[in-house]
Amino acid sequence: MTMETLPDRPAASKTLGWRQILPVVVIVCVYAAGTAAVLPVLPFHIREMGGSPLILGIIIASEALGQFASAPLFGQLSDRLGRKSVLLLCQSIAALSLLLLALAPNLVIILIARAMFGFTVGNISVTAAYIADHSSPDNRRQAMGIMMGAAGLGGIIGAGLSGLLSEISLNAPILASFVLVLFALLVTSLTLENDRPAERETGERPSFKAILAAPAIRLVVMVMLFHFFAYGMYMSQMPVFLGDTFIWDGHAFTAKELSYLIMADGAVNIFAQLVLMGWLSKYLTERQLILVLFALLAIGFVTAGLASSIPVLLLAVFLISTGDALAKPTYMAALSNRVPTNRQGIVLGAAQSLVALADITSPVIGGFILGFALYGIWIGVAIATAMIGAVIVASRFPRPAAT
């Protein structure tokens, strides 16, 4: 398998193929709205059924376990069968899982439903591969950023909808999510092209070992593991932390307040993708940009741990959300630019699956720590992980050649 490291700075951008990209942007937006509608109510839904922080962590980890199993499979299938067919399969399973979640009578069924939904997260690698198919290396980071910006917009819509519907019941946002995913399935069926990438070379059997044998890919994946473990420690248990410790003007932190934070996260996501990404890409190398991402996470974690008012909490959300929003297109573009066109699906899928290892372990470890109310240790582990990732980038990512 040939994998090349391309120049750190992109050449002059070429025009994006908007006719091909726009449908997948709409699909990502609607699907993200469906996902975000569940997130604010899920921790409180689990707690209402008697679940502890550790149980919450295990359920979140089950989603990542499904992702670990499915991402390389769906990525490889999309290389062979086309992106549209695999997206339709993912969305169908997602809709079924959400219906099961809405009807779940106990925590075991919730665990099964979220594991099923995690299995469909492989569609991220498929949509990223579709974007890669219809963009050049020169504008791929911009294209990935637009896709993630659409996800941010969907996050705002879904979280806002959840905040409104959670006043009716904790189940209402889940049913709304089910409807949104069905709509995404319809849009995919009617608008997406069913094209296929270039034919695979005969005799090759892609594997984790073959993909990680390339030093450039291995380094990017390792950095991603540190980034998403740190982010997962924070994000998976943040509702528990704020629900236990944060009181503003005599009002406790609930699903409604969490929906507002997710809406803020989506707004930051859009700003980061559509404004910051293009601006930073002009002035920063890939290495410098990733260092900035880790710095934003570490500073944001410290700020979140010290937050005792809404403005300070919003500052923490801005820093952490910016670091996460910029990370996804940056890492996807870094991987995509290091592999040939007819390997986009399998490599992006395999990398996503490997990164799921961080998503599996971080919520369980975070839930175990918060089960003992060790809030300082919880934040400290997240900060230390981000700092280690930054050290690896600073010491091992290539510096641009002097001109």
N, C-alpha and C positions, 0 to 999 in steps of 0.2 A: 504494500500500500504506500503510495507516494504522498507525502505530506510536506508542504513547503512553508517556510516562514516568509511572509511578504514584507516589503518595506514598512517601517513603523509609521511613517507619515503617508497619508493617502495622497494620491495624485489629484489633479483637478477633477471635480465631480462631473459625472455624466447625468443626463436627464433620467429620472426614474420612470419606469413603465407604470404610470398611474392606473391605466385601464386594467392591468392585471392585479395590481396591488390593492386597489380600493375595495374589492369584495372581501378580501381576507381581513382588511382593517375593520370593516363593518362586523364581520363574524367575531373577531377578537373582542371588539367593544361589547357586543351583546352577550357573548359568553362570559366575559369578565363581570358584567353587570349581574348575571345569574350567580356567579361565584361569590361576589361581594355581598349579595343580599343575604347569604347564609352566615357569613363570618361574624357579624356583630351579635347574633343570637345564639350561635353554637355553644360558646363557653357557658352562658347562663342556662341554656337548655340542658346541658350536661349536669351542671350544678343542681338544677331543679330536680333532676332524677337521682341525686345523691352522689354524683361523681366528684372526686377530689382533684386537686391540681395534677397529681400523678396520672389519674385516669384521663384527664383532658390531654396530657402530654402523650399518653399511649394512643389515644384516638387520633390525634394529629399525626403521630408517627406512623399510624396505619395508612394514612393517606400517602405519606412519602414512600412507604414500603410498596404500595401499589404502583407509584411512579417508578420506583427502582426496577420493578418487574416489567413494566410496560414500555418505558421510553425507548430503549434500543429496539424492541420488537416493532413498535409502531413506526419508528424512524426507518428501519430496514424495509418494512412492508411498503411504506410510502415511496421508497426508492424504486421498488419493484412494480407496485400496482398503481401508483399515482397518489397525489396528495388528497384529492377530493374523497376518494373511497375510504381512506383511513380516517379522515376527519369525520365523515358521517358515522362510522363505527364508534368512534370516541364519544361523539355527542349523543348517540343513542344510549350507550351505557351510562353516561352522565345523567341523562334524563331519568333512567330507571333507578339509579342510585338516589336521586333527590326525592323521587316518589316514595322509595323505601324509607328514607330519613323522615319524611313528613308523617309516615304511618308508624314509625318505630315505637314499640311499647316499652322498650328497656334499653339499657346501655349496650348490650351485646349486639342488638340490631343496628344501633347507631354506629358501632365499631365496624360492622360489615358494610353498612351503607357508605361510610367515609372511605373505607379501603377500596370499594368499587369506584368511588369518585376519584380517588387518587390514581387508580389504574388508567383513568382517561386523561390525566395530566400529560401523558405522552403526546397529546395533540399540540402542545407548545412547540416541541421539536419539529412537528410536521408543518405547522404554520411558519416557523422560522425557516425551514427548508424551502417552503413555497416562496417566501420573500427572497431567499438567496437565489432561487431559480430565476427570479425576475428583477434582479439588481446586479450591478457590477461590483467588483471589490472596491472601486473608488467611492461608491455611494452606499455600500452595504450597511455601514454603521448608522447612517442617516435613515435608511429604510427600516432597520431594526428598531431604531428610536421611534419612528412614526408608529410602528406596530405596538410598541410598549406604551406610547402615548394614548393610543386607542384603548389599551387595557386600563390605563389610568382614568380615562373618561368613563369607561364602563364601571370602574370601581366607584366613582362618584355617584353615578346613577343608581347602582345597586345598593350602595350603603344608604343613600338618601331614602330609597324605597323601603329598605329594611327599618330605618328609624321611624318612618310613618306607620308601617304595618305592625311593628313590634308592640305598639300600643293596643292593637287588637288582640294579638296572641303571639307567642314565640314561634308558632307553626306557620303563621301567615307569610312571613318572608321566605320560608322554605318552599312553599307552594308557588310563590311568585318567581323564585329561582327556577323551578321546574318549567314554568311557562316560558321564561326567557331562554332557557337552553333549547326548548322545542323550537322557538323562533330562530335561534342560531342555526339549528339543523335545517330548517326550511330555507334560510338564506343560502346556506352552503349548497343545498341541493339545486337551487334555482340559478345561482350566479357564478359559482366557482368553476373554472375551467378544469377539465379532467386530464390535463396534460401529464406526461411522464418525463422524468429526467433522462439523461443519456443512458444507454445500455450499460449494464455492469460488465466488467471484465470477467471472462469465464474462469472458473476454477478457484476464485477467491472466496474465502469464508471469513467475513469480518468477525472480530472478537474483541473483548476488552483488552486482551493481551496485545493484539496486533495494533489497536488504536493507541494504547499507552506506550507502545514501543517507540513512538515518535517523541523525542525529547520536548519539542515545542508544544505538542498537545498535552503531554504529561505535566508540564509546568503550569499551563493555563488551568487544567483541571485541579491541580493541587491548590492553587491560589483561590479558585472558586470554592473549594471545600472549606477553607478557612473563612472566607467571606460569608458563605451561607450558613455555616455553623454559628458564627457570631450573631448574624441576623436572626436565625431561627431561635436561639436562646432568648433573645429579646421578644420577638414577635409572638411566639407561641404562648408565652406566659404573661405578656403585658396586660391582658384583661384581668388576670388573677391579681397581679401586682397592684394595678390601679384600683380594682374592686376592694382590695384589702386595706390599702393605705391612703388613697386619694379622696379627700373630701373638700369640696369647694362651696363656700357659703352655705354650709350645713347640708349640702346635697351629695349623696353617695354616687359613685360611678356605676352606671348600669348599661344595658344593651343599647339604649338610646344614645348615651354619651359615646359609647364605642363606635356607633354608626357615624357620628360626627367626625371622630378621629379618622375613620377609614375614608370618609369623604375628603377630609383635609389631605390625607395621603394620596388620594387620587388626583387632587388638584396639583399637588407638588409634582406628582408623576408627569402630568401633562406639561407643566412648566419646564421640568427638567428635560423631557424628551424633545419638545418643540423649540425651546429657547436655549437652555444651557448646553445640551449635547452638541448642537451645531457650533456654538461659540467656543466651547472648550476644545472641540476637535481641531479648530483652526490653530490653537496656540499650544496645545499639550500633546506630547507623544502618548502612545498607548501606555507606556510605563508610568509616566507622570500622572495620567488620568486615573489609573488604578490606585496609585498611592493616595490621591485625593479622596477616592471612594472610601478607603480604609480610615482615613483621618476623619471624614464625616461621620462614619459609624461610631468610632471611639468617642469623639466629642459628644455626639448625640446620646450615647449610652450614659455618659457621665451626667449630662444635663437632665435626662429622664430620671436618673436616680436621685437627683437633688430637687426635682420639680415639686413645688408646693403651691403653685398658682397656675391658672389657665395659660397666661402668656408664656411662662417658662415651659410648660408641657407642650405647647404648640411649637416653640422653638426646637425642642427635642424631636418632635414629629417631623418638622421641616428638615432637620439635619439628617436623621436616619432615613427618611423617605427619599431624600435626594440621593443619598449614597446607594440605596437599593435601586432606585429608578434608573440611574446612570449605569449601574453595574450590569443589568441584564443585556442591553444592546451592546455594551462594550465587550463582555465576555463572548456573546454569541458571534459578534463580528470577528473577534480575535480567533475563535475556533474556525469559523467559516472561511476566513482568509488563509487558513493553513491546510485546507484539504481541497481535493479536486471536486468539480461540480457534481459528478455522479456519486459522491460519497457524503453529500450534505446531510441527508436524512439520518443515516446510520451513525455518523460521528456526532452530530448534535444530539441525537437520541441517546447514544451511549454516554456522552458527557453529562447529559441531564440525569441519567440513571445513576451515575457515580456520585454526582452532587447530592442526589437523594439520600445518600448515606448520612450526610450532615443533617438533612431534614428528618431522618429517622431518629438519630441519636439526640439531637439538641432539645426537642420538646420533652423527651423522657427525662433527660438529665435536669433540664430546667424545672420540670414538674416535681422531681424528687427533691431538689433544693428548696423550692418554694413550699413544699409540703411541710418543711420544718421552719417556715417563715424566715429563711436566711436570705433576705433581700440583697444585702451588700455582697455576699458571695455570688449570688446569681448575676448581678450587674458586673462584678469583678471578672468572672469567667468570660463573659461576652467581650469585655474590654481587652482582656489579655489575648483572646483569640484573634481579635482584629489587629492588635499590635504585632503578633507573630506573623500574620499574613502580610502586613506591610513590610516587615523585615525581609521576608522571602522575596517580595517584589523588588525591593531596593537592592538586594544583593544578587539576584539571579536573572531578572528580566534584562534583556539587552538594551544598552544605551544606544541612541541613534548615532550613526557615524558622523564624525566631524566633517563639515563642508568647507 
